[in-house]
Amino acid sequence: MADSYTTFGNFLLLKERARGGVGSLWRAGEMERTGFKRIVWLRRLDQIGLDRNLMSADFAAANQIAQTLKASSIVRNASVGREKGVPYLAWDYVPSQPLDQLLERVAHEQFPIAIDNALLIAEKITAALASALSVEVGGEPLHHGFLLPHMVMIGNDGEAMAGGFGLAKGFLANLAKVPALKDAAAPYLAPEVLGGQPASRRTDVYSVGAILFQLLTGSPLPADPTVRAAALTAPQLAFEEGAVPADVMAILRKTLATRPEERFGSAAELKRELEKLLYGGAYSPTTFNLALFMDRLYRNDIEQEDRELQKERGLDVAAYYQPPKPAASETPAPVVVEQPASSRTGLYVAIGAVAVLAVVVGILLLRPTPQAGIDSESLRNEVKRQLDAYNQQIEVLRREAEAERIKAAELQQQLEDSRKGAGPRKLTAEEQAKIEADIRAREEADRQRRERLAAIEAQAKQLEAKVAAPVVVPTSPPVVPTPIPQPTAAPVATLPAAVPTTAPPTAPPATQAPAAVAPTVAPVPAAPGIGLGDGLKENDLVDPTLVDVPPQILQDAKPSYSRVFLMSRQSLQGLVILKALVNAKGLVEDVQVLRPFPVPKLGVDEACAEAARQYRFKAATKGGIKVKTWATITMQVSNKR
């Protein structure tokens, strides 16, 4: 018997994955005449009692946010709309599991989530929220406002993505109308939100804390905020694994504080605290280990889903597809989506924003101004504000790139130890292949990050020049045969997700418009350099994210450990991660300890640092020039012989 499918507007519903208070979740195909345009995750908000008009009121803003907000921790190509009156959210399908379903599976199968994995999931969620802070809506950094496990997808590859940005008002307005929605959401919402106050950055922090609490203990917080304090008195890990560690409890108590002002100020601040905890030595989180956990928990489901997808991608949709009817033109209210002066990540957003700013400034300077001249000082201040924002983003991205290199170094060390038989256990061929694929992916991401940072630094240099240069304002409007089209009633700033490869519209050539024209802010092509100008010399210090070829180890050295360490009756082992400043001759000038040995006062860190100073490298290069930069060194330490 042939499979029968149901259509939902332009979507073909392939398989229902979940149903509950936040609607039904489907794997679906978005159709076009010749087949599927894409496979998507589709959440239909089809709960009984839902006020669909309230839910849909902010859809225009949510779609604008989805076009602007681009990050690896955000669901891709998200869109919201209504079909047959039913609101929905759709985003690109990636092999993953909804976090609410993962929590149910863990409880049902008595399969504990390791503390490392629980903390890593929370850190990845904060990465998504921190990325959202790089976008402004109505003059304020964007927050989520309705962060539930239902809004988070945990990839089979160990990554995590969040969605549902811009929809909090509609969901919150329906809490009292849809009991099932309130039952699903209440354990994750801050007390003030449940009391009717608006959501904020600090309520997002609370929601992350509530999710982390359930990841660790196996149980959600009580729906009634007045009894939550008792749950936080002495929480136990799931499946009788003992008490929640004190260092984790310190973060939980601050994220779940009843008074908003006592919590972390934002998800970005919480993310930094989680990173200190994760990479401070007590825990060993890796995306690879989280992927292994997902594989063990969902192996049969993953294999079954692969077979279903292979079949579904080849479906003939001719019997289901109906060409869309022309829609009545609508002019949505402008939605202000800007780049603020402080952001966490959002590299794509930043690059696009610089390009858009160049276009806007060019149009402002070129368009006719019969009534009044351009306020050059205001224009210069706006460019400077944007420049300050991008400089802050560059600094943050460099720090994050350093953290990513540490993770990659750990994976490489794990792989090498397994091959030498020096690790705690020998990895299987499948595990080694996964680690190698993860390392390659991180190396490619690092290469792309360096290219993008180079481009954005070059653009920042252009903006610096424009801030310093005088702005010439024409006293009479220029004569332009073909006027530049004025902006329509579209949203104020729809930021592209990447650097444009073609120049934005400029004024007609001088032969067509002989009148004096004010100078424009020129678009910036992909930068060949690194934003240091043409004076780059050998042994100049260059950020490691911007070099073309990083330092490569030619000769290592073994640490000389203290007698106390070597003679200890206790088995001592762990990782020490260092950062070495490598000059143009390949010599190490300075060493810093990024992750110390777990047991202090044994001289292990000092011994590793001294060994690192004896390393010899092939120097890093930028544009063919040997430069000075930082390299990460990972050492596996053990007193076993």
C-alpha positions in Angstrom: 0.0 0.0 0.0 1.4 3.4 -1.0 2.1 5.9 1.7 -0.4 8.7 2.0 0.7 12.2 2.9 -1.2 15.4 3.9 -0.5 18.8 2.5 -0.2 22.0 4.7 -0.2 24.8 2.2 3.0 24.5 0.2 4.4 21.9 2.7 4.0 18.1 2.4 3.8 16.6 5.9 6.1 13.6 5.9 6.3 12.4 9.6 5.0 13.8 12.9 7.7 13.8 15.4 6.1 15.3 18.5 2.8 16.8 19.8 2.0 18.7 22.9 1.4 22.1 24.5 3.6 23.9 21.9 1.8 22.4 18.9 2.9 19.5 16.7 6.4 19.1 15.2 6.8 17.5 11.7 9.4 16.6 9.3 8.1 18.1 6.1 9.0 19.0 2.5 8.5 22.5 1.1 7.3 21.8 -2.5 7.9 23.4 -5.8 6.8 22.2 -9.2 9.7 19.8 -9.8 10.0 18.3 -6.3 11.0 19.4 -2.9 12.7 22.8 -2.6 14.0 21.8 0.8 13.2 19.4 3.7 12.3 21.3 6.9 11.4 21.0 10.5 7.8 22.4 10.7 6.1 23.3 14.0 2.4 23.8 13.6 0.8 25.9 16.4 -2.4 24.0 16.2 -3.2 23.8 19.9 -6.9 24.0 20.9 -7.8 27.4 22.2 -4.9 29.3 20.7 -5.7 32.9 19.7 -4.2 32.7 16.2 -4.4 36.4 15.6 -2.5 37.2 18.7 0.1 34.6 17.8 0.5 36.0 14.3 0.7 39.7 15.2 4.5 39.8 15.2 5.1 37.5 12.3 6.4 40.3 10.1 9.0 41.3 12.7 9.9 37.6 13.3 10.6 37.0 9.6 12.7 40.2 9.5 14.7 38.9 12.5 15.1 35.5 10.9 16.6 37.2 7.7 19.0 39.2 9.8 20.1 36.7 12.6 22.7 34.4 11.2 24.8 32.2 13.4 25.8 28.5 13.6 23.8 28.2 16.8 20.6 29.6 15.2 18.2 27.4 13.2 18.8 28.1 9.5 16.5 29.9 7.0 13.6 30.2 9.5 10.3 31.5 8.5 6.9 31.9 10.1 3.4 32.2 8.5 -0.1 30.9 8.4 -1.7 28.2 6.3 -5.4 27.6 6.4 -5.4 29.9 9.4 -2.9 27.8 11.4 0.3 29.6 12.4 3.6 27.7 11.8 7.4 28.0 12.2 9.6 26.3 9.6 13.4 26.0 9.3 16.0 23.9 7.4 16.0 20.3 8.4 19.2 19.0 10.0 19.6 15.6 11.6 18.7 16.5 15.2 16.4 15.9 18.1 14.1 18.4 19.9 15.5 19.0 23.3 12.1 18.3 25.0 12.0 14.9 23.3 15.6 14.2 24.3 14.8 14.9 27.9 11.8 12.5 27.7 13.9 9.8 26.1 16.6 10.1 28.8 14.0 9.8 31.6 12.3 6.8 29.9 15.4 4.8 29.1 17.2 5.8 32.4 20.1 7.0 30.3 21.9 9.8 32.3 23.3 12.9 30.7 26.9 13.4 31.9 27.6 16.7 33.6 30.1 17.6 30.9 27.3 17.2 28.2 24.7 19.0 30.3 27.0 22.0 30.7 28.0 21.9 27.0 24.4 22.0 25.9 23.7 25.0 28.2 26.8 26.7 26.8 25.7 26.2 23.2 22.2 27.6 24.0 23.8 30.7 25.5 25.8 31.0 22.3 22.6 31.3 20.4 21.2 33.9 22.8 24.4 35.9 22.8 24.3 35.9 18.9 20.8 37.4 19.2 22.1 40.3 21.3 24.0 41.5 18.2 20.7 42.5 16.6 18.6 45.4 17.8 14.8 45.5 17.6 13.1 48.8 18.6 16.4 50.1 19.9 17.0 47.2 22.3 19.3 44.1 21.9 17.2 41.1 20.8 16.2 38.6 23.5 14.3 35.4 23.0 11.6 35.7 25.7 10.1 32.2 25.4 13.1 29.9 25.6 11.8 26.3 26.2 13.4 22.9 25.4 10.9 22.8 22.5 12.8 25.7 20.9 16.1 23.9 20.9 17.4 21.2 18.6 20.4 19.0 19.6 22.1 17.8 16.4 23.2 14.2 16.0 26.6 15.7 15.4 26.7 17.3 18.9 25.8 20.8 17.9 22.8 22.7 19.2 20.5 25.4 17.5 17.8 27.6 18.9 14.8 29.1 17.1 11.6 31.0 17.7 13.1 34.4 18.1 10.6 37.3 17.8 7.5 35.2 18.8 7.6 35.6 22.6 4.7 38.1 22.8 2.3 35.9 20.9 3.2 32.8 23.0 2.9 34.8 26.3 -0.4 36.3 25.3 -1.8 32.8 24.9 -0.5 31.3 28.2 -3.8 31.9 29.9 -5.9 30.8 26.9 -4.2 27.4 26.3 -3.7 25.4 29.5 -1.5 22.8 27.7 0.8 25.6 26.5 1.2 27.0 30.1 1.8 23.5 31.5 4.7 23.0 28.9 6.2 26.5 29.4 5.8 27.3 33.1 8.8 25.3 34.4 11.2 27.3 32.2 9.8 30.8 32.6 11.0 33.3 35.1 8.7 34.2 38.0 8.2 37.8 36.8 7.2 36.5 33.3 4.6 34.2 34.8 3.4 37.2 36.9 2.6 39.1 33.7 5.8 41.3 33.3 7.6 41.5 30.0 10.4 39.2 29.1 14.0 40.5 29.0 17.6 39.4 28.7 17.6 38.3 32.3 14.5 36.1 31.8 16.4 34.3 29.1 19.2 33.7 31.6 16.6 32.2 33.9 15.3 29.9 31.2 18.8 28.6 30.4 19.2 27.9 34.1 15.9 26.0 34.2 16.9 23.9 31.2 20.3 23.1 32.8 18.6 22.2 36.1 16.5 19.5 34.2 19.5 18.3 32.2 21.4 17.6 35.5 18.6 16.4 37.8 16.3 14.7 35.3 13.3 16.7 36.5 12.0 20.2 35.5 11.6 23.0 38.0 8.1 23.2 39.7 5.6 25.2 37.6 4.8 27.2 40.7 7.6 29.7 41.3 6.9 30.0 45.0 8.1 26.5 45.7 11.2 26.5 43.5 13.5 27.6 46.3 13.0 24.2 48.0 14.0 22.4 44.7 17.3 24.4 44.7 18.2 23.6 48.4 20.2 20.4 47.7 19.4 19.1 44.2 20.6 15.6 43.3 21.9 14.5 39.9 19.6 12.1 38.0 19.6 8.4 38.7 21.2 8.7 42.1 24.5 10.0 40.8 25.0 12.2 43.9 24.7 15.9 44.6 25.0 18.5 41.9 28.7 19.7 42.2 29.2 23.0 44.2 30.8 24.9 41.2 27.8 24.0 39.0 25.3 24.9 41.9 26.9 28.4 42.1 26.0 29.0 38.5 22.5 27.5 38.9 21.7 29.6 41.9 22.7 32.8 40.1 20.8 32.0 36.9 17.7 31.0 38.9 17.6 33.9 41.3 14.1 35.1 42.0 15.1 38.7 41.7 16.2 39.6 38.1 18.9 42.0 39.2 20.7 39.1 41.1 21.0 37.0 37.9 23.7 37.3 35.2 23.1 40.4 33.2 22.8 38.6 29.9 23.3 35.3 28.1 26.7 36.6 27.0 27.8 37.0 30.6 26.4 33.6 31.5 28.3 32.1 28.5 31.6 33.4 29.8 31.0 31.9 33.2 30.1 28.5 31.7 33.2 28.6 29.6 35.4 29.3 32.7 33.7 26.3 34.3 33.9 24.0 31.3 37.5 24.7 30.3 38.9 25.3 33.8 40.1 21.7 34.2 37.4 20.0 36.2 35.4 19.0 33.2 36.3 17.7 29.7 33.4 18.7 27.4 33.7 18.0 23.6 31.2 18.2 20.8 32.5 14.8 19.8 31.5 13.2 23.2 28.1 14.8 22.9 27.7 13.4 19.4 28.6 9.9 20.8 26.0 10.3 23.5 23.4 11.2 20.8 24.5 8.2 18.7 24.1 5.8 21.6 20.7 7.2 22.6 19.2 7.4 19.1 21.2 5.0 17.0 18.3 3.0 15.7 16.2 6.1 15.2 19.0 7.8 13.2 19.4 4.8 10.9 15.6 4.6 10.4 15.4 8.3 9.7 18.2 8.1 7.1 16.2 5.4 5.2 13.0 7.4 5.4 14.7 10.6 4.2 16.3 8.8 1.2 12.8 7.6 0.2 11.1 11.0 0.8 13.6 13.0 -1.2 12.6 11.0 -4.3 8.9 11.5 -3.9 6.9 12.7 -6.9 5.0 15.7 -5.5 3.0 16.4 -8.7 -0.2 15.0 -7.1 0.2 17.3 -4.1 1.7 20.5 -5.4 -0.5 23.4 -6.3 1.0 26.6 -7.6 0.7 29.4 -5.1 -2.0 32.0 -5.7 -1.0 35.6 -6.2 -1.2 37.2 -2.8 -2.6 40.7 -2.2 0.3 43.1 -1.7 0.9 44.1 1.8 3.1 46.8 3.2 4.1 45.7 6.7 5.0 48.2 9.3 8.7 49.0 9.4 10.7 46.8 11.7 13.9 48.3 13.0 16.6 45.7 13.1 20.0 47.3 13.7 23.5 46.4 14.8 24.1 47.8 18.3 27.3 49.1 19.8 27.9 45.9 21.8 27.6 42.4 20.4 28.7 38.9 21.2 29.1 37.2 17.9 27.1 37.6 14.6 30.1 37.7 12.2 27.9 37.5 9.2 25.6 40.2 10.5 28.6 42.5 11.2 30.0 42.0 7.7 26.7 42.7 6.0 26.0 45.7 8.3 29.2 47.4 7.1 28.3 46.9 3.5 24.7 48.2 4.1 26.1 51.2 6.0 28.3 52.0 3.0 25.3 51.9 0.7 23.1 54.0 3.0 25.8 56.6 3.5 26.4 56.8 -0.2 22.7 57.3 -0.9 22.5 60.0 1.8 25.4 61.9 0.3 24.2 61.5 -3.3 20.5 62.1 -3.3 19.1 65.5 -4.0 18.6 67.7 -0.9 16.7 70.8 -2.1 15.4 71.7 1.4 18.5 71.4 3.6 22.1 70.2 3.6 23.3 66.9 5.2 24.2 67.0 8.8 27.7 65.8 8.3 28.6 65.7 12.0 25.6 63.3 12.7 26.6 61.2 9.7 30.2 61.0 10.9 29.0 60.1 14.5 26.8 57.3 13.1 29.7 55.8 11.1 31.9 56.1 14.2 29.3 54.3 16.3 29.1 51.5 13.8 32.9 51.3 13.7 33.1 51.0 17.5 30.6 48.2 17.4 32.5 46.2 14.8 35.8 46.7 16.6 34.2 45.2 19.7 32.9 42.3 17.6 36.3 41.6 16.1 37.8 41.4 19.6 35.1 39.0 20.8 35.4 36.8 17.7 39.2 36.5 18.3 38.6 35.3 21.8 36.1 32.8 20.6 38.4 31.6 17.8 41.0 30.9 20.5 38.6 28.8 22.5 37.7 26.8 19.3 41.4 26.2 18.6 41.8 24.8 22.1 38.9 22.4 21.5 40.5 21.3 18.2 43.8 20.8 19.9 42.1 18.5 22.5 40.6 16.4 19.8 43.9 16.1 18.0 45.6 15.1 21.2 42.9 12.5 21.9 43.3 11.0 18.5 47.1 10.9 18.7 47.0 9.3 22.2 44.7 6.6 20.9 47.0 5.8 18.0 50.0 5.6 20.3 48.0 3.5 22.9 48.6 6.2 25.5 45.0 7.2 26.1 42.6 5.8 28.7 41.3 3.5 26.0 41.8 2.8 22.3 39.2 4.4 20.1 37.3 2.4 17.5 37.8 3.1 13.8 34.3 4.7 13.8 35.2 7.0 16.7 38.5 8.0 15.1 36.8 8.8 11.8 34.3 11.0 13.7 37.1 12.9 15.4 39.0 13.3 12.2 35.9 14.7 10.5 35.3 17.1 13.5 38.9 18.3 13.3 38.6 18.9 9.5 35.4 20.8 10.0 36.9 23.0 12.7 40.0 23.7 10.5 37.8 24.7 7.6 35.6 26.9 9.9 38.8 28.5 11.2 40.0 29.2 7.7 36.7 30.8 6.8 36.8 32.8 10.0 40.2 34.2 9.2 39.0 35.3 5.8 35.9 37.0 7.2 37.8 38.7 9.9 40.3 40.0 7.3 37.4 41.4 5.3 35.7 43.1 8.2 39.0 44.6 9.4 39.6 46.0 6.0 36.1 47.5 6.0 36.7 48.9 9.5 39.8 50.6 8.1 37.7 52.2 5.3 35.2 53.5 7.9 38.1 54.9 10.0 39.2 56.9 7.0 35.7 58.2 6.4 35.4 59.3 10.1 38.7 61.2 9.7 37.9 62.7 6.3 35.9 65.9 5.9 32.4 65.5 4.5 31.8 67.8 1.5 28.2 68.9 1.4 26.9 70.3 -1.9 25.2 73.7 -1.6 22.8 72.9 -4.5 21.3 69.6 -5.6 23.4 67.7 -8.1 22.0 67.2 -11.6 21.5 63.5 -12.1 19.8 62.3 -15.3 18.6 59.0 -13.7 17.6 59.6 -10.1 18.5 57.0 -7.5 15.4 55.2 -6.3 14.4 56.2 -2.8 13.9 53.5 -0.2 10.5 52.0 0.0 8.4 51.1 3.0 10.4 48.0 3.6 11.9 47.2 7.0 14.6 49.7 7.9 17.6 47.4 7.8 17.6 43.9 6.4 21.1 42.9 6.9 22.6 40.4 4.5 24.3 37.2 5.7 27.6 37.6 3.9 29.9 40.1 2.3 28.4 41.1 -1.1 30.6 40.1 -4.0 29.3 43.0 -6.2 29.5 46.6 -5.5 26.3 48.3 -4.2 24.5 50.9 -6.4 26.5 54.1 -6.8 25.9 57.4 -8.5 25.9 57.6 -12.3 29.3 58.3 -14.0 30.7 61.8 -14.0 30.1 62.1 -17.7 26.4 61.8 -17.1 26.4 64.1 -14.0 28.9 66.9 -14.4 27.7 68.7 -11.3 29.7 68.5 -8.0 28.8 65.5 -6.0 29.7 64.7 -2.4 32.1 61.9 -1.8 30.7 58.5 -1.0 31.7 55.7 1.3 33.0 53.1 -1.2 32.1 49.5 -0.9 34.9 47.3 0.3 35.9 44.2 -1.8 37.3 41.1 -0.1 40.4 42.3 1.6 43.7 40.8 0.4 45.4 42.0 3.7 44.6 41.9 7.3 43.7 45.5 8.0 47.3 46.3 9.1 48.0 48.5 6.0 50.7 48.0 3.5 53.5 48.2 6.1 53.4 44.6 7.3 57.0 43.5 8.1 58.6 40.2 9.1 58.1 39.4 12.7 55.1 41.8 13.1 52.6 40.4 15.6 49.5 39.2 13.9 46.4 37.8 15.6 46.3 34.0 15.1 42.8 34.2 13.5 44.2 36.3 10.7 47.4 34.5 9.6 47.3 32.6 6.3 49.3 29.6 7.5 49.6 29.0 11.3 52.8 27.9 13.1 53.6 24.2 12.6 55.5 22.1 15.2 58.9 20.9 13.8 60.4 19.7 17.1 58.8 19.2 20.5 60.2 18.6 24.0 59.3 16.4 26.9 58.6 18.1 30.3 60.9 17.4 33.2 58.5 16.8 36.0 59.3 17.3 39.7 60.2 14.3 41.9 57.2 14.9 44.0 54.9 14.4 41.0 56.7 11.4 39.7 56.9 9.6 43.0 53.4 10.2 44.1 51.5 7.0 45.0 48.4 8.5 43.5 47.7 8.1 39.8 47.8 11.6 38.4 46.9 12.4 34.8 45.3 15.2 32.8 45.7 17.8 30.1 47.7 21.0 30.2 47.0 23.5 27.4 49.4 26.3 26.7 49.6 29.2 24.4 53.1 29.9 22.9 54.2 33.1 21.2 56.1 32.0 18.1 58.3 34.5 16.3 59.3 34.6 12.6 62.3 32.4 13.3 60.0 29.7 14.7 61.3 30.2 18.3 59.0 30.5 21.3 59.3 33.9 23.0 56.5 33.6 25.6 54.3 30.9 27.1 51.0 31.2 28.9 49.0 28.4 30.6 45.4 28.3 29.3 44.3 25.2 31.2 46.4 24.2 34.2 46.9 20.7 35.5 44.0 19.6 37.7 46.2 19.0 40.7 48.0 22.2 41.7 51.4 22.8 43.5 53.2 19.9 41.9 55.2 22.0 39.4 53.4 20.4 36.4 52.4 23.6 34.8 55.9 25.1 35.1 57.5 21.9 33.7 55.1 22.0 30.7 55.7 25.7 30.1 59.5 25.2 30.2 59.2 22.3 27.7 57.0 24.5 25.4 59.8 27.1 25.3 62.0 24.4 23.8 59.6 23.8 20.9 60.7 24.7 17.4 58.1 25.7 14.8 57.8 26.5 11.1 56.8 30.2 11.3 53.4 31.5 10.5 52.9 33.5 7.4 50.6 36.3 6.2 50.8 37.3 2.5 54.0 35.3 2.2 55.6 37.2 5.0 56.8 35.4 8.2 55.1 36.8 11.2 54.9 36.4 14.9 51.7 34.9 16.4 50.3 32.6 19.1 50.1 28.8 18.8 48.2 26.4 21.0 50.1 23.4 22.6 48.4 20.5 24.3 50.3 18.2 26.6 49.0 14.9 28.0 50.4 14.6 31.5 50.7 11.4 33.6 52.9 10.1 36.3 52.4 6.5 35.2 55.4 4.7 33.7 
